[in-house]
Amino acid sequence: MKNSGKALLAALRLIGLAFASLLALAAVGFLIGAFVVPRLDGVHPPVLDVAFLSKIIGDLLLNYLTWTLVGLWALFAAFTFYFFRDPDPLVPTAANLVISPGHGKVDAIGTVNEPEFMGGECQRISIFLSVISVHVQCAPVTGRVACFKHTPGQYLSALKAESAQFNENVLIGLEAAEPRGEKIGVRLIAGVIARRIVPWIKENDIVQRGERISLIQFGSRVDVYLPRRAKITVKPGDKVAGGETVLAAFD
């Protein structure tokens, strides 16, 4: 499936950066133990305490602290692999459906004004993604990317649906193939921890329902904008799976 494996690559990059930092700290400990301490050992008594202290620090960095950091890095690697997991969705095949772009919990459904793509009043389904949710997003419908807009902003808590008004976000507007010409909007919203939105599509791309379209790194929110005539099939409190759960249908 298109874009499969990109989340894993993102995880490997983060784990690699963390490992490089670990090696840098280990190198500092080695240099203190191998070069600084021997030089201080041969000086006059007034600085012998410094030599002794430096030796302790060097031993600590080389032995205890290094192994502690290795353990922390292993935990970080395990969590990162878990966070960036990317299961293949079981995409519904029935016609005229809008499926969830994100994994998480529906915590707000209502009517809003979205002028940038929807052109005015529309329905909105807001989905909160916790740090333990899958953070790969999928296309809710088959269609063309008619709008792609990145808006810089703040990094307020994504726990509140109103964070879409202030936080950094990416608006993706889709012209659906079925029903033909219907507008479906998806807004990817950064949060306190999630500070990087990684889109895998661009304007005028053709996407298939359930296709991977983006990644938000660590806890965030996804809003879905629907025409007034769409019949919403979920309610606040429902847990949804990206690429699988039906959010709405058209008659």
Secondary structure in CASP SS format (residue, H / E / C, confidence):
PFRMAT SS
TARGET T0000
AUTHOR 0000-0000-0000
METHOD secondary structure of the structure
MODEL  1
M C 1.00
K C 1.00
N C 1.00
S C 1.00
G C 1.00
K H 1.00
A H 1.00
L H 1.00
L H 1.00
A H 1.00
A H 1.00
L H 1.00
R H 1.00
L H 1.00
I H 1.00
G H 1.00
L H 1.00
A H 1.00
F H 1.00
A H 1.00
S H 1.00
L H 1.00
L H 1.00
A H 1.00
L H 1.00
A H 1.00
A H 1.00
V H 1.00
G H 1.00
F H 1.00
L H 1.00
I H 1.00
G H 1.00
A H 1.00
F H 1.00
V H 1.00
V H 1.00
P H 1.00
R H 1.00
L H 1.00
D H 1.00
G C 1.00
V C 1.00
H C 1.00
P H 1.00
P H 1.00
V H 1.00
L H 1.00
D H 1.00
V H 1.00
A H 1.00
F H 1.00
L H 1.00
S H 1.00
K H 1.00
I H 1.00
I H 1.00
G H 1.00
D H 1.00
L H 1.00
L H 1.00
L H 1.00
N H 1.00
Y H 1.00
L H 1.00
T H 1.00
W H 1.00
T H 1.00
L H 1.00
V H 1.00
G H 1.00
L H 1.00
W H 1.00
A H 1.00
L H 1.00
F H 1.00
A H 1.00
A H 1.00
F H 1.00
T H 1.00
F H 1.00
Y H 1.00
F H 1.00
F C 1.00
R C 1.00
D C 1.00
P C 1.00
D C 1.00
P C 1.00
L C 1.00
V C 1.00
P C 1.00
T C 1.00
A C 1.00
A C 1.00
N C 1.00
L E 1.00
V E 1.00
I E 1.00
S C 1.00
P C 1.00
G C 1.00
H C 1.00
G E 1.00
K E 1.00
V E 1.00
D E 1.00
A E 1.00
I E 1.00
G E 1.00
T E 1.00
V E 1.00
N E 1.00
E E 1.00
P C 1.00
E C 1.00
F C 1.00
M C 1.00
G C 1.00
G E 1.00
E E 1.00
C E 1.00
Q E 1.00
R E 1.00
I E 1.00
S E 1.00
I E 1.00
F E 1.00
L E 1.00
S C 1.00
V C 1.00
I C 1.00
S C 1.00
V C 1.00
H C 1.00
V E 1.00
Q E 1.00
C E 1.00
A C 1.00
P C 1.00
V C 1.00
T C 1.00
G E 1.00
R E 1.00
V E 1.00
A E 1.00
C E 1.00
F E 1.00
K E 1.00
H E 1.00
T E 1.00
P C 1.00
G C 1.00
Q E 1.00
Y C 1.00
L C 1.00
S C 1.00
A C 1.00
L C 1.00
K C 1.00
A H 1.00
E H 1.00
S H 1.00
A H 1.00
Q H 1.00
F C 1.00
N E 1.00
E C 1.00
N E 1.00
V E 1.00
L E 1.00
I E 1.00
G E 1.00
L E 1.00
E E 1.00
A E 1.00
A E 1.00
E C 1.00
P C 1.00
R E 1.00
G E 1.00
E E 1.00
K E 1.00
I E 1.00
G E 1.00
V E 1.00
R E 1.00
L E 1.00
I E 1.00
A C 1.00
G C 1.00
V C 1.00
I C 1.00
A C 1.00
R C 1.00
R C 1.00
I E 1.00
V E 1.00
P E 1.00
W C 1.00
I C 1.00
K C 1.00
E C 1.00
N C 1.00
D C 1.00
I E 1.00
V E 1.00
Q C 1.00
R C 1.00
G C 1.00
E C 1.00
R E 1.00
I E 1.00
S E 1.00
L E 1.00
I E 1.00
Q C 1.00
F C 1.00
G C 1.00
S E 1.00
R E 1.00
V E 1.00
D E 1.00
V E 1.00
Y E 1.00
L E 1.00
P C 1.00
R C 1.00
R C 1.00
A C 1.00
K E 1.00
I E 1.00
T C 1.00
V C 1.00
K C 1.00
P C 1.00
G C 1.00
D C 1.00
K E 1.00
V E 1.00
A C 1.00
G C 1.00
G C 1.00
E C 1.00
T C 1.00
V E 1.00
L E 1.00
A E 1.00
A E 1.00
F C 1.00
D C 1.00
END
